């Protein structure tokens, strides 16, 4: 099993996700969103499963600094927004095979591990 984790080195939740998989000897591939954005195709997978609104970190300083209102844009605007500014994403985003998770969700990660065998 291998897990791909999208986040930033300064995000506590992302660091906890990396530690969670490392402790279980799961190989991880870390995508630092401060260095490069997630591909549109990757973001689409998360948006289709969880809804586009679930991907935006409404509590983040970045969101507040941009003076956004939670209802200030529709779903068609969210993908381009997240491609342009990936630091607006809820992190970590975790993908393992066809399974994905948004944010800190240890219970779902454990399910991913069991499904992988």
N, C-alpha and C positions, 0 to 999 in steps of 0.2 A: 504494500500500500504506500502511496505517496500523497502528500497534501500540498496544495498551493495556497499560500496565505498572502492576501493583499492587505497592506496596512502601512504604518510608519514606525520608525524606530523609537519615536517619542510617545507612541500610544501604549498605555498600560495594558489595555485589553488585547492588543496585538501581541505584545510581549508575553502575556499569559497564554495566548493561543500557541505561540511558538514553543513555549516551555511545556505545555500540555502534550503536544505531539512528540517533542524531543524525549520527554520522560517515558513515553511509550515506544520509543525507538522507531518512530515513523519518520521517514525521510520527508523533509519539507523543502519547498522552493518558495522563498520569500520575495515578494514583489513590493519594493519600496515605492509607495505612491508619491513620495517627495522627489524621487529621481525620475519616475516615468508613470504615465497614466495607464490604467488598465485598458485593454483593447475593448473596442465597442462591442464586439461579439461576446466577450466575457461579461461585460456589464448587462447586456441584453439577457443573458441566462439568469442572472440574479433578479433583474427587473421583472422578467416574465414569471418567475416562481413566487417572488415575495411582494411584487407590486413596486412601482417606481418610487413611491413615497417612502417606502421602508429603507431605501438606500441612502437617503439624505439625512445627515446628522443635524437635526433641527436644534439640538442643544449645544452645538459647537460654537466656539468663538468665531470661527471662520464664517459660519452662517450668519451670525449676528453682525459681524463686521461688514458683510455685503448688504446689510439692511434688507434682507429678504423677509417676506412674510410667509408663513407656512403654506398659504393658499395663493401665493403670488404667481404661480405658473402651472401650466397643465402638463400632463404626462409627456406630450410630444416635445416639450422643452427640456425635460430632465436629462435625457441621455446626452445631448450636446453640452449641457451645463456640467455634467459630471466628467465628460471627456476633457473639457476645458479647465476644470478645477477639481481634480480628484480628491483634494483634501476636504471636500464637502461630504465625502462618503462616510457612512457608518463603517467602522472597522472593528475587528478584522472581517474580511470576506474570506471564507474558506471553501475550497473546492477539492474534492477527492473523487476522481472518476466522474460519474454523472451526478454525484451528490454535492449539494452546496448549502452553505449556512451564512447568515448575516449576523454580525455582532457576536458578543460573547454568548455561546450556547453550548456549554459543556455536555449537557444531556444529548443534544443532537450529535455532537462529535463522537460521543460514546456509541451512539447508534451507527454512525458511519464506520467506526472501527469494527463493530460486530458484523455489519453487512459485508465488509471487505474480507471477513474471515480471519 
